[in-house]
Amino acid sequence: MGLILFYIFGKVLEIEHVPCVPPRIVFVGSNTFIPHSVFCFSLIVFLQQEVALKALGTEGLFLFSSLDTDHDLYLSPEEFKLVAEKLTGISPPADFEEEVTHDRNGETLTLEAKMQPLQLDTMTKSKDGFLGVTHSSLSGLRSWQSPAVSSMSFSASQFRAFLPPKNKGEVGDTWWVIQSELNIFTGYLPNNRYHPPAPRGKEVLIHSLLSMFHPRPFIKSRFAPQGTVACIRAASDFYLDIVFRIHAEFQLNDVPDFPFWFTPGQFTGNIVLSRDSSHVRQFTLYVPNDRTLNVDMEWLYGATENSNMEVDIGYLPQMELRAAGPSTPSFIQDEEGNIIDSRGGGSDPVQFVFEDIHWTSEISREEAARRLEVTFYPFKKVSYLPFSEAFQQAQEESKLVHSILLWGALDDQSCSGRTLRETVLESSPVLALLNQSFVSSWSLVKELEDMQVSERARLHLEKYNFPVEMMVALPNGTIVHHINANYFLDQTSMKPEEEAATFSFSGGFEDPSTATYINFLKEGLEKAKEHLAQ
């Protein structure tokens, strides 16, 4: 049996030739075997990344990687589209979509809007009587007390916008109804705007729905992740139950007042409709109100993008759309072919009886919501448990708690930790380390303040600094390591040119902020060992 030794990038590789068996590659001194084909492919990718790093530098390669969605080190026209639109300011024509026309003989659905205005006393600025906040800044907020339209009829066929594409027909499948167009390259959309762009395609329905609350909805939010995602929760031969989640916001002020952005954490809901969208059995859309704070607000003190901006957060008790009943045809024919107005006219309206739907396949509402969440936020591939539950599980599994304490929710658009969740928390190396060694949790500052008897909550609040604090804690609540998000971002912004890019056969490119966060977690593990050894 012959042995050939290769010395590649400081590692000695031993290739063992066995008759009638594909060659195996073995790192000397270990028992790890890598298939030859996998090694060759990984080596090619490694060399390509080395060349790309020399050509682009660390920051350049990080930017390139954010656009290279299939990680083949080649930008296809589709991947380059965002760059072209950003540089030229011209968007290509939308993909052709069949126009949804109102069928006179089709069914109609009536939606009713309900709303309770934002509770002003939940805003941080209310604690000092809105000192320094001009009356005109909050004029749109104060005057918005009820829905713009309390009731509206839609054609059932309009809701085909929620039907899945042809390649997404299984229960549990998720897809983008309205695609997010923002990434690390595009940044965020301008703040100094008053009127939303004209909707097109499937955007038209979402715009119409949200316009029932306020006349100026922006169905693509300024910050990522934008858009609308849907998931098949249940299916039968003729019907689908689809849950969806929308990230959108409203502009409450108009000229001459400066812009005021009202951003609910999310809109969610579900629709039960026939597979041909001729009939809608059920529809709901609402802003979840199960958290103590659920709306982010930002307003400018000037007309330019560089004007000073104020930020606050508050609680919205209710904002919802609900179908008054299943969709029904406006006109029906009797046995003799006579057309009858189903609404009754001067007589009693026609009473419709609907068959029961028996689902042949389904998942829970909670599981469907989780899949929507992971589609919007890849960092949620790691489970983030409620505060007390996380410490209980950490004790059972003998792990540390990776805890994030912040002003707004980490997993919706009322968040003060956007940069954190869109970079390091969703990177593969961080996800792997968190899954292996930690139980993760995030909490609102206000929620921990309300847990007055909790020693663990008190220890967290002692270490907290605005706006976001990342901590490593023992199961008993002792904080062994912590870092503030602003300090973390300052540290990583100084390092890109100094930080050596890290590659591995499985991990790919690792940016400086990811390396820094991994170091933070590993330091927490070491400090925990030192603490327990005392």
C-alpha positions in Angstrom: 0.0 0.0 0.0 1.6 3.3 -1.1 1.3 6.5 0.8 1.6 10.0 -0.7 2.1 13.0 1.6 1.0 16.5 0.5 2.0 19.7 2.4 -0.7 22.3 1.8 -1.0 25.5 3.6 1.0 24.2 6.6 -1.0 21.0 6.9 0.4 17.5 6.1 -2.2 15.4 4.3 -1.8 11.6 4.1 -3.6 9.9 1.2 -4.1 6.2 1.7 -4.7 4.1 -1.4 -6.8 1.0 -0.8 -7.7 -1.4 -3.7 -11.3 -1.0 -5.0 -12.0 1.7 -2.5 -12.2 5.4 -3.4 -9.1 7.3 -1.9 -9.5 8.7 1.6 -7.8 11.9 2.8 -6.7 11.8 6.4 -5.2 14.6 8.5 -2.1 13.1 10.1 -2.5 12.5 13.8 -6.3 12.3 13.7 -9.0 9.9 12.8 -10.9 12.3 10.6 -11.5 11.1 7.0 -12.6 13.4 4.2 -13.9 12.1 0.9 -11.5 12.9 -2.0 -14.2 14.7 -4.0 -15.2 16.8 -1.0 -11.6 17.7 -0.4 -11.0 18.8 -4.0 -14.1 20.9 -4.1 -13.3 22.5 -0.7 -9.7 23.2 -1.8 -10.9 24.9 -5.0 -13.3 27.1 -3.0 -10.5 27.9 -0.5 -8.1 29.0 -3.2 -10.8 31.1 -5.0 -11.6 32.8 -1.7 -7.8 33.5 -1.2 -7.7 35.1 -4.6 -10.9 37.1 -3.9 -9.5 38.3 -0.6 -6.3 39.6 -2.2 -8.3 41.4 -4.9 -11.0 42.9 -2.7 -9.7 43.1 0.8 -11.6 42.0 3.9 -14.3 44.7 3.7 -14.7 44.2 -0.1 -15.0 40.4 0.2 -17.6 40.8 3.0 -19.7 43.1 0.7 -19.3 40.7 -2.2 -20.3 37.8 -0.1 -23.5 39.6 1.0 -24.6 39.8 -2.6 -23.3 36.3 -3.6 -26.4 34.5 -2.3 -25.4 31.1 -3.6 -21.8 31.5 -2.5 -20.3 30.4 -5.8 -18.0 33.5 -6.0 -19.8 34.7 -9.1 -22.4 37.4 -9.3 -25.2 36.4 -11.6 -27.4 39.1 -13.2 -30.1 38.4 -10.7 -27.6 38.9 -7.8 -26.2 42.0 -9.4 -29.7 43.5 -9.8 -29.6 45.3 -6.4 -26.3 47.0 -7.2 -27.6 48.1 -10.6 -30.8 49.6 -9.1 -28.8 51.3 -6.4 -26.3 52.9 -8.8 -28.7 53.8 -11.5 -31.8 54.6 -9.4 -33.8 52.7 -12.0 -35.8 49.6 -11.2 -36.5 47.1 -13.9 -40.2 46.5 -14.8 -42.0 44.2 -12.5 -42.5 40.6 -13.5 -45.7 40.3 -15.4 -48.6 39.5 -13.2 -52.1 38.9 -14.4 -54.3 41.8 -13.6 -56.9 41.0 -11.0 -60.2 42.3 -12.3 -63.5 42.4 -10.3 -65.7 39.6 -11.5 -69.3 40.8 -11.4 -70.4 37.2 -10.8 -67.5 36.5 -8.4 -67.7 36.5 -4.6 -67.0 39.5 -2.4 -65.5 39.7 1.1 -66.2 42.5 3.6 -63.4 43.4 6.0 -64.0 45.4 9.1 -61.2 47.5 10.7 -60.8 48.1 14.5 -58.2 50.2 16.3 -57.3 51.6 19.7 -54.8 54.4 19.5 -51.3 54.2 20.8 -51.1 54.7 24.6 -49.0 57.9 24.8 -48.1 57.2 28.5 -46.1 54.1 27.4 -43.7 56.3 25.4 -40.4 57.0 27.2 -40.8 60.7 26.3 -44.0 60.8 28.3 -42.1 60.4 31.6 -40.9 64.0 31.4 -44.1 65.4 29.8 -42.7 65.2 26.3 -40.2 67.9 27.2 -38.4 69.2 24.1 -40.8 67.5 21.7 -42.6 70.0 19.5 -46.4 69.8 19.2 -46.2 69.5 15.4 -44.0 66.5 15.6 -46.7 64.4 17.4 -49.7 66.0 15.6 -50.2 63.0 13.3 -49.9 60.6 16.2 -52.3 62.5 18.5 -54.9 62.9 15.8 -54.9 59.2 14.7 -57.7 57.8 16.9 -59.6 55.5 14.6 -59.2 53.6 11.3 -59.3 55.6 8.1 -61.9 53.2 6.7 -64.0 51.1 9.0 -65.4 48.7 6.4 -64.5 47.8 2.8 -65.5 45.1 0.3 -62.9 43.2 -1.7 -63.2 40.7 -4.5 -62.3 37.2 -3.4 -60.1 36.9 -6.4 -57.9 39.7 -5.2 -56.7 37.4 -2.4 -55.0 35.1 -4.9 -51.9 37.2 -4.0 -51.6 35.0 -1.0 -51.6 31.7 -2.9 -48.3 29.9 -3.0 -46.1 29.7 -6.2 -46.1 26.4 -8.1 -43.0 25.1 -6.3 -44.4 25.7 -2.8 -47.4 23.4 -2.3 -46.6 21.4 0.8 -47.7 22.2 4.3 -45.0 24.1 6.1 -43.6 25.7 2.9 -42.8 29.4 3.2 -42.4 31.9 0.4 -42.1 35.7 -0.2 -45.3 37.3 -1.2 -43.4 40.6 -1.3 -39.7 40.2 -1.5 -37.3 42.1 0.8 -35.0 44.2 -1.3 -32.6 45.4 1.4 -29.3 43.9 2.4 -25.9 45.1 3.8 -25.1 46.8 0.5 -28.4 48.8 0.1 -28.5 50.0 3.7 -31.9 51.5 4.5 -34.5 53.6 2.7 -34.7 57.4 3.2 -36.5 58.9 6.2 -37.5 62.2 4.6 -40.5 61.0 2.7 -44.2 61.6 3.1 -46.0 59.6 0.4 -45.5 55.9 -0.5 -44.5 54.8 -4.0 -47.3 53.4 -6.2 -47.9 49.7 -5.4 -47.5 47.2 -8.2 -48.4 43.5 -8.6 -49.2 41.8 -5.3 -48.3 45.0 -3.4 -51.6 46.4 -4.5 -53.6 44.1 -2.1 -51.4 44.7 0.9 -51.5 48.4 0.3 -55.3 48.4 0.1 -55.5 46.4 3.3 -53.2 48.6 5.3 -54.9 51.8 3.9 -57.9 50.9 5.9 -55.9 51.9 9.0 -54.2 55.0 7.6 -54.0 56.6 4.1 -50.2 56.5 3.9 -48.9 52.9 4.4 -45.4 52.0 3.2 -45.6 48.3 2.5 -41.8 48.1 2.3 -40.3 49.3 5.5 -37.2 51.5 5.6 -35.2 48.8 7.4 -34.6 45.2 6.6 -36.2 42.7 6.6 -39.0 44.2 4.5 -41.9 42.6 2.7 -44.4 39.8 3.3 -43.8 36.1 4.0 -46.5 33.4 3.9 -46.6 29.8 5.0 -49.1 27.0 4.3 -50.4 25.9 7.7 -53.0 23.4 6.6 -54.3 21.9 3.3 -57.3 20.0 2.0 -58.3 19.0 -1.5 -60.0 22.3 -2.1 -58.7 24.7 0.6 -55.5 26.2 2.1 -55.0 27.8 5.5 -52.2 30.3 5.0 -50.5 32.3 7.8 -48.6 35.4 6.8 -46.4 38.2 8.3 -46.0 41.7 7.0 -43.3 44.3 7.8 -44.7 47.7 6.9 -45.0 51.1 8.4 -47.0 54.3 8.2 -46.1 58.0 7.7 -48.3 59.9 10.0 -47.3 63.5 9.2 -47.7 65.6 6.1 -46.3 68.9 4.9 -45.6 71.3 6.5 -44.8 69.0 9.5 -41.7 67.0 9.4 -41.9 63.2 8.8 -43.1 60.9 11.7 -42.7 57.1 11.1 -45.0 54.7 12.9 -43.6 51.1 12.7 -45.6 48.3 14.3 -43.4 45.3 15.3 -45.2 43.2 12.7 -48.6 42.6 11.1 -49.6 38.9 11.2 -52.7 37.0 10.3 -54.2 34.1 8.3 -56.5 33.5 5.4 -58.5 30.3 4.6 -59.3 30.3 0.8 -60.0 27.9 -2.0 -57.1 26.9 -4.2 -58.5 28.9 -7.1 -59.2 31.9 -4.8 -62.8 32.0 -5.8 -63.9 31.8 -2.2 -62.4 33.1 1.1 -63.7 31.4 4.2 -61.8 33.4 6.8 -59.4 36.4 7.0 -57.7 38.2 9.9 -54.8 40.7 10.0 -53.6 42.3 13.2 -50.6 43.8 15.2 -49.7 41.4 18.0 -50.3 43.1 21.4 -48.9 40.4 23.7 -45.7 42.4 24.5 -45.5 45.5 26.7 -44.1 47.5 23.8 -44.9 46.8 20.1 -44.4 50.0 18.0 -41.3 51.9 17.1 -41.6 55.6 16.3 -39.0 57.9 14.7 -39.5 61.5 13.8 -37.3 64.2 12.1 -36.6 67.7 13.2 -35.8 68.9 9.7 -36.6 68.3 6.0 -33.3 66.6 5.0 -32.0 63.1 5.5 -29.3 64.4 7.8 -31.7 66.2 10.1 -31.8 65.3 13.8 -34.1 62.3 14.6 -35.9 61.4 17.8 -36.7 57.7 18.6 -39.2 56.2 21.0 -41.3 53.1 21.5 -44.8 52.5 22.8 -47.8 50.2 23.1 -50.6 49.8 20.6 -53.6 47.9 22.2 -55.4 47.1 19.0 -55.1 47.3 15.2 -56.9 44.6 13.3 -58.8 43.7 10.2 -61.3 40.8 10.3 -63.7 39.4 7.8 -67.4 40.0 8.6 -68.0 36.5 7.3 -67.1 34.2 4.4 -67.1 35.7 0.9 -70.4 35.3 -0.9 -71.6 36.0 -4.5 -73.4 39.2 -5.0 -75.9 37.6 -7.3 -77.1 34.0 -7.6 -79.5 32.2 -9.9 -82.5 30.3 -8.7 -83.7 27.0 -10.2 -85.4 28.7 -13.0 -82.4 30.8 -13.9 -83.7 34.0 -12.4 -80.9 36.3 -11.0 -81.4 37.1 -7.3 -79.6 39.8 -5.4 -78.0 37.8 -2.5 -78.0 40.9 -0.4 -81.7 40.9 -0.3 -82.6 44.3 -1.6 -85.9 45.1 0.0 -86.4 41.5 1.3 -84.5 39.4 3.7 -80.9 38.6 2.5 -80.1 35.1 1.3 -78.7 32.8 4.0 -75.7 30.8 2.9 -74.6 27.5 4.5 -71.0 26.5 4.2 -69.5 23.0 4.3 -67.0 22.1 7.0 -63.4 22.0 6.0 -61.5 18.8 6.9 -57.7 19.3 6.7 -55.8 16.4 5.3 -52.4 17.8 6.5 -51.6 20.6 8.9 -49.0 22.0 11.4 -49.7 24.1 14.5 -50.2 27.8 14.3 -47.1 28.2 16.5 -44.9 26.1 14.1 -46.1 28.1 11.1 -45.3 31.4 12.9 -41.8 30.0 13.8 -41.1 29.2 10.1 -42.2 32.8 9.1 -39.9 34.1 11.8 -36.9 32.1 10.6 -37.5 33.2 7.0 -37.4 36.9 8.1 -34.7 36.4 10.7 -32.2 33.6 10.1 -30.7 34.2 13.6 -33.9 32.5 15.0 -32.5 29.2 13.8 -31.3 29.2 17.4 -34.2 29.1 19.9 -34.5 32.2 22.1 -36.5 31.2 25.2 -38.3 33.4 27.6 -36.1 34.8 30.4 -37.1 32.4 33.3 -37.4 29.4 31.0 -33.9 29.9 29.6 -32.3 29.8 33.0 -34.3 26.7 33.9 -33.2 24.9 30.8 -29.6 26.0 31.2 -29.6 24.5 34.7 -31.0 21.2 33.3 -28.5 21.0 30.5 -25.5 22.4 32.4 -25.0 25.3 29.9 -24.5 29.0 30.1 -27.2 31.6 29.2 -26.5 33.8 26.2 -28.8 36.7 27.1 -29.6 39.9 25.2 -31.3 42.8 27.0 -32.7 45.6 24.9 -35.2 48.4 24.6 -37.3 46.9 21.8 -38.1 43.4 20.6 -35.2 41.6 18.9 -37.4 39.6 16.5 -39.7 42.3 15.1 -39.5 45.8 13.6 -39.7 47.6 16.9 -36.2 46.5 17.6 -33.2 48.5 18.9 -30.8 45.6 17.9 -31.2 45.6 14.1 -27.5 45.6 13.3 -26.8 42.8 15.8 -29.5 40.4 14.4 -28.7 41.1 10.8 -25.0 40.4 11.1 -23.3 38.4 13.8 -26.3 36.6 15.3 -27.2 35.0 11.9 -23.7 34.0 11.0 -23.1 30.3 10.7 -20.1 30.2 13.2 -22.1 32.1 15.9 -25.2 29.9 15.3 -23.1 26.8 15.7 -21.4 28.0 19.0 -24.7 29.1 20.5 -26.4 25.8 19.7 -23.5 23.9 21.2 -22.7 25.7 24.4 -25.5 28.1 25.3 -29.2 28.5 26.0 -30.2 31.8 24.4 -32.8 34.4 25.5 -33.7 38.0 24.8 -35.7 40.3 27.0 -37.2 43.8 27.1 -35.8 46.1 29.7 -39.4 47.0 30.8 -40.3 43.3 31.2 -37.4 42.7 33.6 -38.2 45.9 35.5 -41.6 44.4 36.1 -40.0 41.2 37.5 -39.2 43.0 40.8 -38.8 39.8 42.9 -36.4 38.1 40.4 -32.7 38.2 41.5 -31.7 37.2 38.0 -33.6 40.1 36.5 -31.9 42.5 39.0 -28.5 41.2 38.1 -29.2 41.8 34.4 -30.5 45.3 34.9 -27.4 46.2 36.9 -25.2 45.4 33.9 -27.6 47.0 31.3 -26.6 50.1 29.3 -28.7 51.6 26.5 -29.6 50.5 23.9 -28.5 46.8 23.9 -26.4 44.7 26.3 -25.2 41.2 25.4 -24.4 39.0 28.4 -23.1 35.6 29.4 -24.6 34.3 32.6 -24.5 31.2 34.8 -27.7 29.3 35.4 -28.0 31.0 38.8 -28.1 34.4 37.1 -24.5 35.6 37.8 -23.2 37.7 34.9 -19.7 36.5 34.0 -19.2 38.6 30.9 -21.1 41.3 29.1 -20.6 43.9 26.3 -22.7 46.8 25.1 -23.8 46.9 21.5 -22.4 50.4 20.8 -19.0 49.4 22.2 -19.1 46.2 20.2 -19.8 48.1 17.0 -17.1 50.6 17.7 -14.6 47.7 18.3 -15.5 45.9 15.1 -15.5 49.1 13.0 -11.8 49.7 13.9 -10.8 46.2 13.0 -11.6 45.4 9.4 -8.2 46.3 8.0 -6.3 44.6 10.9 -8.5 41.5 11.2 -7.2 38.5 9.2 -10.0 36.8 7.3 -10.7 33.3 8.4 -11.5 30.5 6.1 -12.3 26.8 6.7 -13.5 24.0 4.5 -17.0 24.3 6.0 -17.3 27.8 7.4 -16.4 29.9 4.4 -15.8 33.7 4.9 -15.9 35.1 8.4 -16.2 38.8 8.8 -14.5 40.7 11.7 -17.7 41.3 13.7 -18.4 37.6 13.7 -14.9 36.8 14.9 -15.3 39.4 17.6 -18.6 38.0 18.8 -17.2 34.5 18.9 -14.4 35.7 21.0 -16.9 37.4 23.3 -18.7 34.1 23.7 -15.6 32.1 24.2 -14.3 34.6 26.8 -17.6 34.1 28.6 -17.1 30.3 28.6 -13.6 30.8 30.1 -14.7 33.3 32.7 -17.5 30.9 33.7 -14.9 28.1 34.3 -12.8 30.5 36.5 -15.9 31.6 38.5 -17.0 28.0 39.1 -13.4 27.0 40.1 -13.3 29.6 42.9 
